[in-house]
């Protein structure tokens, strides 16, 4: 499972001991390593939108960016779906930011280098939220 910790004001150290957070499925069961299409693997990011915390992450070898929602940055988080379908290239890492009142997904892929995985290009696309706070899945931009 992933860990979360508050940082000091200078953002250089932990202000507390890191805490393990839980990501559960629709039945309240933990998402475990064998659930390759939904499990946490790496590249986590957290943002807050309309009072909810969104914990997003890469699933690793299945190349999805998924997300879960919770009421606290410490969780628990309930799995809600995929933000980004697989990109061209091996990895899929991201961030989510608000810019001028719109929300964007920043990610990278290897489409411009024709799949050469160590030559990555930064991409961005606007995120659209549904009335219930869920995020519409994005297909990556591919040339």
N, C-alpha and C positions, 0 to 999 in steps of 0.2 A: 504494500500500500504506500501511497505517497505521504510526505510529511509537510507540515506548514509551521511557520514561526513568524512572530512579529519581529520587525527589525528595529534597531535603535534609530534615533532621529537622524543620524548621519548616514544611515543605510549601509553601514559597514560591518555590523555585527548583529547577532541574534540578541533580542531583548528578553528572550525566554527560551526555555528548552523546546526544541522542535517536537511537535505532536503529530502522531499518525492520524490521518483522516480516512474515513470510509466512503467508498462509492458503492451504492447498492442498486440493484435492479428494481423493476416494478413491483416485485414481491417482497422487497426489503432484504434480499440475500446479497451478500458481498459479491462484487465482480472479482473473479479470481484469474490467475495467470492463464488458465486454459481457455478462457473466453476471448480468443484472439481478436475478434472484431469489436469488442467493447472495453476490454481491460485497459488499465493504466499501464503504460510502459515507460514513457519519458516525455520531456519537453512540455512541462506543465505551465499553465498560465491562469491567472485568476482576474476576473473583472466583476464589477458590480453594475447592475442595470435594473432600474425600477425597484430597488430595495432587495433584490435577490443577488446572491453570489453565484457566479458561473466558474466552475473549475473545468478547464479544457486541457487536453493532453493528446499525445500521439499514442497510437496503439502498437507502434513498432512495426513488425513485419507485415501487417495487413495495411499499413499506410493510411489509416483514417485519422482525422482530427475529430475527436469526440468531446462531448461535454456533459456535465452533470450540474444540477442546481441545488442550492441549499440556502438556509436562512442566516448562516454564519460562515465566516471564512474558515472556521474549524470543522465545518460539516455538521452532521453527515450530509453527503451529497447524493442525490438520486439521479441516476443515469437518464438522460433525455434524448440523446441521439448523436448524430454526426453533424459537425459544422462543415467539414471539407472532405470530399471524396478523394481518393488517391491521386497524387500528382505524378508527372513524369520525373523519374529519378528515384533514388532509394529511400530517402527520408522525407518526413513531412513534419516541419516545425513551424511555429506560428506565434503571433501575439494578437491581441484584440485591443483597440483603442478608440476613444471617441475624439473626433475632430470636427469642430464647428457644428456640433449638434447631430452629427451622423456617426454611426458605428462602423468600423472597418476591421476586416481580417487581413493581417499582413502574414505572408507565408513565402516559402521559396520552393522553386522546382528547377528542373534541368531542361525545360522545353527549348530554350534558345540555343543550348549546346547539344541538342538532339540526343538527350539522355545521358551525356557524360556526367556521372553523378557528382564529381567533385567540382564541377563548374555550375554554380547555382545562380539563379536570378531571383531578385526580390519581386514579389507580386502583391497587389492589394485589391480588395474588392469590398463593396459595401455589404454589411450584414443586414438582413431583414428579420425582425422579430414578429411573432404572432401575438395575438391578444393575451394568450396564456403565458407569455414569456419565452416560449420555445423558439428556437432559431431554425430558419429554413436552411436545409442542406445546400451547400454550394458545390457546383462542379468547377474544377480548376480551369483557368484560362489556358488553352492549349493552342499553339499556332499550327 
